[in-house]
Amino acid sequence: MEAIGEQGLPTLTDSGGRIDLLVAYTKEAAEIAKNLQDAFGNPIETVTDIDVAIQHSVDTANFVLITSGAPTYLNLVHKAQVKDAEPDVKPKQMLDYMEVNTSYFDELLDLGDQYRADLTTLMVAGGGQFTACGISKGLEELVEPAEQSYFKGRGKLSVYGKNVVKLQCAVINLSLVHEVGHNLGLSHDFYGSGAYPANDQIPIFTEGRGYVAVPIRKRTVMAYDSLCWDYFPDERPHAGTGLKEVCARLPLFSSPQLYYDGYALGLTGGGFVKPVNAVSSMKKALWTVANFRHSLMPPP
C-alpha cells in the first residue's frame, strides 16, 4: 500500500518481513567499544570499535531470528552518536529519556523520522546506576491495517519502538535481540517473571515467553537464569564459582518445534499446561511493529 510521508515522498506499508532499526549510541559506549571485554574480563579481539560492535549485534540478532524461524529481519537503516553525555541513571529513567521533551537525546525522534526507523536502540556503556543489560518498551497492543493512523509519518503505536542496551551485553549476551523481543510483545519465562515481577511485562499473546530446559541447562533468548539458580544454588554467580550463568542462553526463541540435544524448546500447551511459543507470538505482532513508521519507497 502506497502513501505519502510528511516530506512529500512516497512511502510503503511494510509486510512485516523487515523491521527497520536505528541504533544510536553514547560517547561513553563508543569509548568502551575500543576495549570491550567478555564476562570473564578477556578482551574481545574481533570488536575494535563501535561500528563493528553495532554490526555484530545486529548480525547476531538476525541469526537468532532466522534460525528460530521468525519470518523477519532487522534492517540497520542508520547509526549515530547522540550529543548528550550518558547520564548516571537507572535503566527505566534512561528509557524514559528517549521520550520527547526530556532534555536528553532530543535528536532520536527526528532521526527515526528521517530514516523511517520502526525501532530505535540506544547503546550505552552502563555502569553506575544502570545495572541491567537492557530495557525496552514492551508492545501492549496490536492494530489492524485499517486501524493504523499516522502523525507525521509515525504510527500511533510507535511509542513502543524503543529500547536501551548495554553495549557489552549486546555483543556477548544476545541482549539486543532480547530487547527487540520485548518490542515485539514477548516476555520472560514463567519462573523468571515471578522471580523478577518488576522487570516483567504481560506478553501480548499468552504463549509469547522464554523457555528453560533445565535437564540440559539451556534457555532461550527471552528466559532468565533464575530457575537454574534455584535448581543449582551452589553455582549461582554470587557463590564464588566465577560463573556468570548457570543455564546458557541459546541463540533461539522458544518454540515447541525447535529442539536442542533432544529437548523441545517450548510447549504446545493443553490442559493445565500453558503454551510457550515465542516464534508464534512474534509472527502475529510483526505487521504492527514493522509499520511503526512506513518505509520510503526505493527510487525507480
C-alpha positions in Angstrom: 0.0 0.0 0.0 1.4 3.4 -1.1 1.1 6.5 0.9 2.7 9.9 1.2 5.1 10.7 4.0 5.5 14.1 5.8 8.4 15.0 3.5 6.2 14.5 0.4 8.0 11.3 -0.6 6.0 8.1 -1.3 6.1 5.6 1.5 5.2 1.9 1.5 3.3 -0.2 4.0 5.5 -2.9 5.3 4.5 -6.6 5.2 6.3 -7.4 8.5 9.2 -9.2 6.7 11.6 -6.4 7.7 11.9 -4.2 10.7 13.9 -1.0 10.2 16.3 -0.3 13.1 18.1 2.9 14.1 21.0 2.4 16.5 22.1 5.4 18.5 25.0 5.3 21.0 26.6 7.5 23.6 30.1 8.8 23.5 30.8 6.5 26.6 29.7 3.5 24.7 31.9 4.4 21.8 34.9 4.6 24.1 34.4 1.2 25.8 33.9 -0.4 22.4 37.6 0.1 21.7 38.5 -2.2 24.7 35.4 -4.4 25.1 35.7 -7.5 27.4 33.8 -10.7 27.8 32.1 -11.8 31.0 35.4 -13.1 32.4 37.4 -9.9 31.6 39.1 -11.2 28.5 39.4 -8.8 25.6 37.1 -9.3 22.6 39.6 -9.0 19.8 37.1 -9.2 17.0 35.4 -6.0 18.2 37.6 -3.0 17.5 35.2 0.0 17.6 31.5 1.0 18.0 30.7 0.4 14.3 31.9 -3.2 14.5 30.1 -3.7 17.8 26.8 -2.5 16.4 27.0 -4.5 13.2 28.0 -7.6 15.2 25.0 -7.1 17.5 22.6 -6.7 14.5 24.0 -9.6 12.6 23.7 -11.8 15.7 20.1 -10.7 16.2 19.3 -11.6 12.6 21.0 -15.0 13.1 18.7 -15.7 16.1 15.6 -14.6 14.2 16.4 -16.6 11.1 17.5 -19.7 13.0 14.3 -19.6 15.1 12.1 -19.5 12.0 10.8 -15.9 12.5 9.9 -14.5 9.1 11.6 -11.1 9.6 15.0 -9.5 10.0 16.4 -6.3 11.4 17.4 -3.8 8.7 20.0 -1.3 10.1 19.0 1.9 8.5 21.4 4.3 10.3 23.7 4.6 13.3 24.6 7.8 15.1 26.3 9.1 18.2 24.0 11.2 20.4 25.1 14.7 21.6 24.3 14.2 25.3 26.7 12.6 27.7 25.4 9.4 29.2 23.6 10.2 32.5 24.1 8.0 35.5 20.5 6.9 36.0 18.6 3.7 36.4 17.5 1.7 33.3 13.9 2.9 33.4 14.9 6.5 33.6 17.3 6.0 30.7 14.4 4.6 28.6 12.2 7.5 29.6 14.8 9.9 28.4 14.2 8.6 24.9 10.8 10.3 25.0 10.1 13.7 23.5 11.0 16.9 25.5 13.0 15.2 28.3 16.1 17.4 27.7 18.1 14.3 26.8 18.6 12.6 23.4 16.3 15.0 21.7 17.6 14.1 18.2 16.3 10.5 18.4 12.8 11.2 17.2 13.9 13.3 14.3 16.5 10.6 13.3 13.8 8.0 13.5 11.6 10.0 11.2 14.3 10.8 8.8 15.4 7.2 8.4 11.9 5.7 8.8 13.0 3.5 11.7 10.4 1.2 13.3 12.7 0.6 16.3 15.3 2.8 17.9 18.0 1.3 20.1 20.2 3.4 22.3 23.5 1.7 23.1 25.1 2.7 26.4 28.2 1.9 28.4 26.2 1.3 31.5 27.7 1.1 35.0 26.8 3.2 37.9 23.0 3.0 38.4 22.5 1.3 35.1 23.0 -2.2 36.3 20.8 -4.1 33.8 21.8 -5.4 30.4 18.9 -3.6 28.8 15.3 -2.4 29.0 12.7 -1.8 26.4 9.1 -0.6 25.9 7.1 -3.8 25.6 4.4 -3.9 23.0 1.0 -3.9 24.7 -1.5 -3.8 21.8 -1.8 -4.5 18.1 -3.6 -2.7 15.2 -5.1 -4.0 12.0 -4.1 -2.2 8.8 -7.5 -0.3 8.7 -7.0 0.9 12.2 -3.4 2.3 11.8 -3.3 6.0 11.9 -0.2 8.3 11.5 1.1 11.5 12.9 4.0 13.0 10.9 4.6 9.5 9.5 4.7 7.7 12.8 2.2 5.0 13.6 0.0 5.5 16.7 1.9 2.7 18.5 5.4 3.9 17.6 5.9 4.8 21.3 6.6 1.1 21.8 9.5 1.1 19.4 12.4 1.9 21.7 15.0 0.1 23.8 18.2 0.7 25.7 21.0 -1.9 25.6 24.3 -2.0 27.4 27.0 -2.4 24.7 28.9 -5.3 26.3 25.6 -7.2 26.7 24.6 -6.6 23.1 27.9 -8.2 22.0 28.2 -11.2 24.3 24.7 -11.8 25.8 22.2 -11.5 23.0 20.7 -8.5 24.7 19.8 -6.6 21.6 17.6 -9.3 20.2 16.2 -9.9 23.7 15.0 -6.3 23.9 13.7 -6.4 20.4 11.7 -9.4 21.6 10.0 -7.2 24.2 9.3 -4.6 21.5 7.5 -7.5 19.7 5.4 -8.2 22.7 7.4 -11.1 24.2 8.0 -11.7 27.9 10.4 -13.7 30.1 9.9 -17.3 31.1 7.1 -18.0 33.7 9.6 -18.7 36.6 11.7 -15.6 35.8 8.6 -13.4 35.6 7.6 -14.5 39.1 11.1 -14.0 40.5 11.5 -10.5 39.0 8.0 -9.1 38.5 9.3 -5.5 38.3 11.2 -6.5 35.2 8.3 -8.3 33.5 5.6 -7.4 31.1 2.4 -9.2 30.2 3.0 -10.9 26.8 0.7 -9.7 24.1 -0.1 -13.4 23.5 -0.1 -16.0 26.2 2.5 -18.2 24.5 5.0 -15.3 24.0 7.5 -16.3 26.6 11.0 -17.6 27.1 11.7 -21.3 27.9 14.2 -23.0 30.2 15.3 -26.6 29.5 16.7 -27.4 33.0 17.9 -31.0 32.2 20.3 -29.7 29.5 21.0 -26.4 31.3 19.9 -24.2 28.3 17.4 -21.4 28.0 16.0 -19.4 25.1 16.6 -15.7 24.3 13.7 -14.4 26.5 14.3 -16.6 29.5 16.0 -15.5 32.7 18.6 -17.7 34.5 16.7 -17.6 37.8 15.1 -21.1 37.5 18.5 -22.6 37.1 19.9 -20.6 40.0 17.3 -22.3 42.2 17.9 -25.7 40.8 21.7 -25.4 41.2 22.1 -22.9 44.1 25.8 -23.7 44.6 26.6 -22.5 41.1 24.9 -19.1 41.3 27.2 -16.3 40.2 27.5 -14.9 43.7 28.6 -18.3 45.1 32.2 -17.6 44.3 32.5 -20.0 41.3 33.3 -17.3 38.8 30.4 -18.5 36.5 28.3 -15.8 35.0 25.3 -18.0 34.1 24.2 -21.5 35.1 22.0 -22.3 32.1 23.5 -21.0 28.9 21.3 -18.7 26.8 20.8 -20.2 23.3 20.5 -18.1 20.2 16.9 -19.2 19.7 13.4 -18.0 20.6 11.1 -20.5 22.2 9.1 -22.9 20.1 7.9 -26.5 20.6 9.0 -27.1 17.0 12.7 -26.3 17.9 14.9 -28.9 19.6 18.3 -28.8 21.3 20.0 -32.0 22.4 16.7 -33.8 22.0 14.7 -31.4 24.2 11.9 -29.2 22.8 12.4 -25.5 23.4 8.8 -24.7 24.0 5.4 -26.2 24.9 2.3 -26.8 22.8 0.1 -26.4 25.9 -3.1 -28.2 26.8 -5.0 -29.0 30.0 -3.2 -27.3 32.9 0.0 -26.7 30.8 0.3 -23.2 29.2 1.8 -22.9 25.8 5.2 -21.4 25.3 6.0 -20.4 21.7 7.7 -17.0 21.2 8.0 -17.6 17.5 4.3 -18.0 17.0 3.6 -14.9 19.1 6.1 -12.8 17.3 4.6 -13.6 13.9 1.3 -12.1 15.0 3.0 -8.9 16.0 5.2 -8.3 13.0 2.9 -6.2 10.9 2.2 -3.8 13.7 5.9 -3.3 14.6 7.1 -3.1 11.0 4.7 -0.3 10.4 5.6 1.9 13.4 7.0 4.0 10.5 6.3 3.4 6.8 9.4 2.7 4.7 10.3 5.2 2.0 9.7 3.6 -1.4 13.0 2.9 -3.3 13.7 5.1 -6.3 12.7 3.7 -9.7 
